[in-house]
Amino acid sequence: LSAKEGEKHIEVRFLMRGRRMQCTVTDNGVGRTAATARKVRRPASHKSVALDVTRQRLKAMKGRLDISDVIGDNGAVAGTRIELFFPVESW
């Protein structure tokens, strides 16, 4: 959301689906394409591994990570949605 001008909004939701948790994070930022374009200005030595590490951890626990653009009423990108699905054990 750092590149977003105006009102910034993040919504986080958790939903149990049987023995699996679904966590959905939605924002009204500039979208993935615009964010990627901004990353070009970062030093070449910077290598972000957070997304890869998160995917590996979820895969190890038989979970999943989905990332998609939020499309506004005008058909333009109006943010990003991240959905995490992972098993939950009851004690």
ZAGU-417038 format. One record per residue (C-alpha): residue number from 1; residue in one letter; y, x, z. Coordinates in nm, 2 decimals. Example, Ala and Ser with C-alpha at 12.3 -4.5 7.8 and 13.67 -1.06 7.14 Angstrom:
% ZAGU-417038
+-----+--------+--------+--------+--------+
| num | residu |     yy |     xx |     zz |
+-----+--------+--------+--------+--------+
|   1 |      A |  -0.45 |   1.23 |   0.78 |
|   2 |      S |  -0.11 |   1.37 |   0.71 |
+-----+--------+--------+--------+--------+
***
This chain:
% ZAGU-417038
+-----+--------+--------+--------+--------+
| num | residu |     yy |     xx |     zz |
+-----+--------+--------+--------+--------+
|   1 |      L |   0.00 |   0.00 |   0.00 |
|   2 |      S |   0.23 |   0.30 |   0.02 |
|   3 |      A |   0.34 |   0.25 |  -0.35 |
|   4 |      K |   0.39 |  -0.12 |  -0.31 |
|   5 |      E |   0.75 |  -0.25 |  -0.29 |
|   6 |      G |   0.83 |  -0.56 |  -0.10 |
|   7 |      E |   0.60 |  -0.75 |   0.13 |
|   8 |      K |   0.27 |  -0.58 |   0.21 |
|   9 |      H |  -0.04 |  -0.77 |   0.32 |
|  10 |      I |  -0.39 |  -0.67 |   0.42 |
|  11 |      E |  -0.66 |  -0.92 |   0.51 |
|  12 |      V |  -0.98 |  -0.82 |   0.68 |
|  13 |      R |  -1.27 |  -1.08 |   0.71 |
|  14 |      F |  -1.62 |  -1.04 |   0.86 |
|  15 |      L |  -1.90 |  -1.29 |   0.79 |
|  16 |      M |  -2.26 |  -1.28 |   0.90 |
|  17 |      R |  -2.50 |  -1.38 |   0.62 |
|  18 |      G |  -2.84 |  -1.39 |   0.79 |
|  19 |      R |  -2.91 |  -1.04 |   0.92 |
|  20 |      R |  -2.64 |  -0.88 |   0.70 |
|  21 |      M |  -2.27 |  -0.84 |   0.76 |
|  22 |      Q |  -2.01 |  -0.89 |   0.49 |
|  23 |      C |  -1.68 |  -0.73 |   0.55 |
|  24 |      T |  -1.40 |  -0.81 |   0.29 |
|  25 |      V |  -1.07 |  -0.62 |   0.28 |
|  26 |      T |  -0.81 |  -0.76 |   0.05 |
|  27 |      D |  -0.46 |  -0.62 |  -0.01 |
|  28 |      N |  -0.17 |  -0.71 |  -0.23 |
|  29 |      G |  -0.10 |  -0.35 |  -0.34 |
|  30 |      V |  -0.04 |  -0.20 |  -0.69 |
|  31 |      G |  -0.41 |  -0.21 |  -0.79 |
|  32 |      R |  -0.66 |   0.07 |  -0.86 |
|  33 |      T |  -0.53 |   0.17 |  -1.20 |
|  34 |      A |  -0.17 |   0.22 |  -1.08 |
|  35 |      A |  -0.30 |   0.40 |  -0.77 |
|  36 |      T |  -0.51 |   0.64 |  -0.98 |
|  37 |      A |  -0.21 |   0.72 |  -1.19 |
|  38 |      R |  -0.02 |   0.82 |  -0.88 |
|  39 |      K |  -0.30 |   1.05 |  -0.77 |
|  40 |      V |  -0.23 |   1.27 |  -1.08 |
|  41 |      R |   0.06 |   1.41 |  -0.88 |
|  42 |      R |  -0.16 |   1.54 |  -0.60 |
|  43 |      P |  -0.24 |   1.91 |  -0.58 |
|  44 |      A |  -0.54 |   2.00 |  -0.79 |
|  45 |      S |  -0.71 |   2.14 |  -0.49 |
|  46 |      H |  -0.72 |   1.80 |  -0.32 |
|  47 |      K |  -1.07 |   1.63 |  -0.36 |
|  48 |      S |  -1.11 |   1.30 |  -0.19 |
|  49 |      V |  -1.46 |   1.24 |  -0.07 |
|  50 |      A |  -1.42 |   0.94 |   0.15 |
|  51 |      L |  -1.54 |   0.68 |  -0.10 |
|  52 |      D |  -1.84 |   0.89 |  -0.20 |
|  53 |      V |  -1.94 |   0.95 |   0.17 |
|  54 |      T |  -1.90 |   0.58 |   0.25 |
|  55 |      R |  -2.12 |   0.48 |  -0.05 |
|  56 |      Q |  -2.39 |   0.74 |   0.06 |
|  57 |      R |  -2.39 |   0.60 |   0.42 |
|  58 |      L |  -2.42 |   0.24 |   0.30 |
|  59 |      K |  -2.70 |   0.33 |   0.06 |
|  60 |      A |  -2.89 |   0.51 |   0.34 |
|  61 |      M |  -2.87 |   0.19 |   0.55 |
|  62 |      K |  -2.95 |  -0.03 |   0.25 |
|  63 |      G |  -2.60 |  -0.16 |   0.22 |
|  64 |      R |  -2.36 |  -0.19 |  -0.07 |
|  65 |      L |  -1.99 |  -0.14 |  -0.15 |
|  66 |      D |  -1.81 |  -0.34 |  -0.42 |
|  67 |      I |  -1.45 |  -0.27 |  -0.53 |
|  68 |      S |  -1.26 |  -0.50 |  -0.76 |
|  69 |      D |  -0.90 |  -0.59 |  -0.87 |
|  70 |      V |  -0.74 |  -0.91 |  -0.74 |
|  71 |      I |  -0.59 |  -1.09 |  -1.04 |
|  72 |      G |  -0.28 |  -1.30 |  -0.97 |
|  73 |      D |  -0.17 |  -1.63 |  -1.12 |
|  74 |      N |   0.01 |  -1.45 |  -1.40 |
|  75 |      G |  -0.30 |  -1.26 |  -1.50 |
|  76 |      A |  -0.17 |  -0.93 |  -1.38 |
|  77 |      V |  -0.34 |  -0.71 |  -1.11 |
|  78 |      A |  -0.21 |  -0.83 |  -0.77 |
|  79 |      G |  -0.41 |  -0.61 |  -0.53 |
|  80 |      T |  -0.76 |  -0.48 |  -0.45 |
|  81 |      R |  -1.06 |  -0.63 |  -0.28 |
|  82 |      I |  -1.33 |  -0.42 |  -0.12 |
|  83 |      E |  -1.65 |  -0.58 |   0.00 |
|  84 |      L |  -1.90 |  -0.40 |   0.22 |
|  85 |      F |  -2.25 |  -0.55 |   0.29 |
|  86 |      F |  -2.47 |  -0.39 |   0.55 |
|  87 |      P |  -2.77 |  -0.49 |   0.77 |
|  88 |      V |  -2.71 |  -0.58 |   1.14 |
|  89 |      E |  -2.98 |  -0.54 |   1.39 |
|  90 |      S |  -2.99 |  -0.77 |   1.69 |
|  91 |      W |  -3.10 |  -0.63 |   2.02 |
+-----+--------+--------+--------+--------+
***
